[in-house]
Amino acid sequence: MAKRNKSQKSLSSKSSGTTSSTVPGGEGKFMSPLDIILLVLAAAGILLTTYLTYVAWFEAHPAFCTEGSDCDIVQSSRWATLLGLPIAFWGLLTYALMAHLILRGRSKPGSLRLLLFVAVGGFAISAYLTVISVVEIEATCPYCLASFAIMTTLMVLTIVRRPPEWITSLKEAAVIGVLIVGVLHMHYSGLFDAAAGPENPRLKALAVHLADTEAKFYGAFWCPKCQEQKALFGASEKRLPYVECTPSGRTGPQNSACVAKDVNNYPTWIIDGRRYTGLQTVRSLEKASRFKWKE
């Protein structure tokens, strides 16, 4: 009888130990309330950035973001893209990675340490873009501010979560965050890519003039000379009246607009009814379009 009682106590204590390892905060199948909040916030970030990525790729205006509004100005600025992709898409990847690390942290606590690095890095980038929005663009976007609030909360709660070696990790993450912002600022200053930097006033005015006078620049994405032509305009290339002639690829059918104008060589410019083939210098485009630059 005594042995049976001992055995029952032993089983009871084992059962108790098993239960405590699966309660919120443990490494079992249950998530702590804090982890659930983190996951919900990451999911909210995923939904928000998925929507913004969608409208950016399909060149639509987000809801309650009318043309010419502060929100539209921010969304169409050069800071809204990074390496040719919407900045919202990079945010989507960041939130998705954070959600993955939060879920993985239940069984692998080391993932929470990595989560801290991602959260601090995401906060640093979001804070930088928010400052740029207020100081440089002089306009704010509610969607961007909402993402900034989500990322800030995620970072704070991740610190509160205290992952393994969190103090050391926080210091290291802060240094990495500063470095990321520094590289990002150099990128948007045009140090690595002129197209990402500030616009040259003369090139901007010429590109706008060409578009306003209904000039057309016909080209193909696989054409090296077409890329050189765009590069001549630096950050103002997006203002050029460009027509992509082979949207389906080099061997695909030609765009109907290019067929109608009998475009056979790339690049081809049609300015004031005259055709110019091959790479054109900025000066030749100014002359052909009768562009007058006022200092």
Summary of the structure (lengths in Angstrom):
residues: 295
radius of gyration: 27.3
end to end distance: 103.4
largest distance: 107.5
contacts: 858
relative contact order: 0.08
helix: 62%
strand: 6%
